[in-house]
Amino acid sequence: MRRLHPLTGVIRALQYGVNALSIPFFLLLVGSSGAEALLGMDFGSSVIDLLFVVAPLFGLLGVGYGVASYLRFEYELTADTFDFAAGVVGRTEREIPLRRIQNVDISQSLWHRVLGVAVVRIETAGGGGTEAELSVVSLEEANRLQREIRERRDSSRRATEAEPAATETDEGPISESGPMESPTTDRTTGTGGSDLLEPLFAITPVELAVLSLTRFRPGAIVLVIIGIPVLPELAGEFMLAAADPFGGPETLDLLEATPDELLVLGLVSLPLVLVSSYLVSGVLSALGFYGFQLARSGTDLVYERGLVQRYSGSIPTDKIQTVTLRESLAMRLLGYAALDVETAGYAAQRAEQGNQSAIPVAERSRVVELARELGEFTDPDFERPPKRARRRYAVRFGLVVVGILAIAYVASTVIAGFTLWYLPAVLFLLVPPAAHLKWANRGYHVGDHTVVVRTGFWRRRTQVVPYYRLQTVIRQASVFQRRLSLASLVVDTASSSTLVSATPTAFDIDASTASSLQRTLRDRLDLELHGRKRREN
């Protein structure tokens, strides 16, 4: 059994020591204050004297527990399992079969890279959380675990697949030089094996610049909002100067400004915040995907990325459920696209990575070419929803504007000096084009081996699902959809729907067409499964 890097013992000793040291401070100081108020007694300096005695004892206990947790954590990679044991008071021992391991991810923060260590996370198919986390091990050990787990898992799968064939042909037991070996198997014990990888994609400086310009991270808005109080004078002066030509306030004193001036300030500040967030997002994207490389190793896709924080992981191609061609409006204007793949059973708390970037950005033709190498990807002509769906979108957007106007009018009757309640009415001009663009960018296609759905204008997603990956096909219709004889068809797979990865859905198609497609997809699934069984036999 192996232990984690010795640095882990130091980190845990300090962490648990500081946490334990804070306990007597809280109990004695807060408790004595409450006791003095309740009993009317003055403990004076006795509490401080007691604190200097008790606090070091708690600190030593915390340090001891941290060291013990390091010493009690052990792991071992066997021929067919990954075993680990942890726990000081309560002991946990687990064996993870290698055939269930889906991803072995390596991450390094800036300090990890300086110290030459890394965090290894092991994910399994169907796992509700990270099955095993090694924090931290040396970078060489992390690479060894990632490589050997992948190789042993693939060898085990090949041996399992070869057993029926060996039995039918009466060839006897499989020899060590038979299916257990592969041209991609690395028999060395060092950090070699990189020469066995088949390079597929490496991001160029131009593509990295395009990624920074076309990829927007919503989390950047939070960073900008947090940063405004850090630089209040600079941010305040900039917003006041931008709002001044439109009748904004002279100062940021909310009590002196009129409601109309505050409204102007808010309307002007919103684009400034969005532009600032866009710039911050570009920097984060460049740092996160710097040096992105994608390669093939056996049946896995292996990637590395990151400048400040370095990430390395694998995407098992036999677990890919959905292939998604992602195109933002800026990407489409520049002729670029991105490719995401969704795998089954990724940890729920790391669902964002369940939707992994196979290609963060590249020319669209190049992305489509790689997508076809990964599976049965098609880029077809789509069947659009009926035109009455476009009318539904227009009514929906119009009601949103009416609601905003109603809220603004009520506010004008309550807030003295607020007279610009009618300004949101200009949004009615945007309703027709918005409804048309929403309708025009939705569609579906039923192919020979895949079903393809598309949706989104600002961030268009074209999702390709092979029939044999289907789990359920759900026809659903709201009250408003039923009034127009519309329905949505949900094509569910084993990959989880998250905030960043929606379940493939054909929205607002004709209700009778949805029922027919539901039956067709079920029949295609049965035919595909029977065909695959015949090919395997």
Secondary structure, DSSP 8 states (H G I E B T S, - for coil): -B---HHHHHHHHHHHHHHHHHHHIIIIIIHHHHHHHHH----TTHHHHHHHHHHHHHHHHHHHHHHHHHHT-EEEE-SSEEEEEE-SSS-EEEEEEGGGEEEEEEEE-HHHHHHTEEEEEEEETT-SS-SEEEEEEEHHHHHHHHHHHHHHHHHHHHHHHHHHHHHHTT--S--TTTTT--TT----SSS--GGG-EEEEE--HHHHHHHHHH---THHHHHHHHHHHHSHHHHHHHHHHHHGGGT--SSS-TTTS-HHHHHHHHHHHHHHHHHHHHHHHHHHHHHHSTT-EEEEETTEEEEEE-SSSEEEEEEEGGGEEEEEEEEEHHHHHHTEEEEEEEETT--GGGHHHHEEEEEEEEEHHHHHHHHHHHS-------B---HHHHHHHHHHHHHHHHHHHHHHHHHHHHSTT---TTGGGGGGGGHHHHHHHHHHT-EEEE-SSEEEEEE-STEEEEEEEEGGG--EEEEE--HHHHHTTEEEEEEE-SS--BTTB---EEEEEEHHHHHHHHHHHHHHHHHHHHHHHHHH-
